[in-house]
Amino acid sequence: MNYRLLAVWIAAIVVAAGCGLAEGPKEKLDRGIYQFNEGLRWGRYNDVLPVVDDEALDHFKKLHEGWGSNVQISSAEVLQVIYDEVNRKALVSVKFTWFRKNEMVVYDTVTNQHWEYREGKWWMVAEEIYSGQPF
């Protein structure tokens, strides 16, 4: 076996893996938005609640009341991300397609999520309905 070739191959894998560790705020935001909204869609609140800012938590829980019990989310689609690199803030528009289990009428609701980067982490600091039917 050619040990030099093996050493080069291992070095390439280590370098490639290291590149993923140098994730900046924008990359963390993209990953965080995806995990957050997929967590919302599937009711994985252990992925969602730790990212919601404490001051926004009560409003957030009220806005999403009934999700999983009465409200079923069919899809969550990120429509737009406006990223402010200077202030490390972002406005994220998300379209939720959903229905109430007792009605079986499909609705679309767009929310605006406000995100801020603090202490090396993105926080969802506010969310409001932009258009569509309230949940």
Steps between C-alpha positions, in 0.01 A plus 500: 500500500625846418525676836563840345174481310321397819660789691395748232147360503475530881640854491242600239219362717629686805528828306150458355357431845684802643342730243159423649623613841572851372131579477423872511185682617327479159553124476382456859190704415416286197538179699311645798206619289466158343519310831266744672224491238526125441479460877186716502347304216554162665440607860862452610490773760831386649654642177284813510452636851872529593546740205209731594611806696361505856319830443321356193415162649151575637385663175655217299317234703170686464546540122565126461239381748322190377777390265517122508167457677248702296722655233687276255781657295526362146806697393736775606670692219757773554402769250764763566795576724613860531839486669653811656867409528600824677247471785488119488124491475268329256138516393370161391166452323353151532184365339320233699235288330275350764153383603295458814433132558132563566446705180718349228526840326851583381644844584819688414652734755819701457690600811793735538764376739757743638839350579804645681854366536628523857766310694588289195143381452189604303185578700145531369398819683154570355244350267179641362245403238564695181211365292240226497283332756605505868586151625 
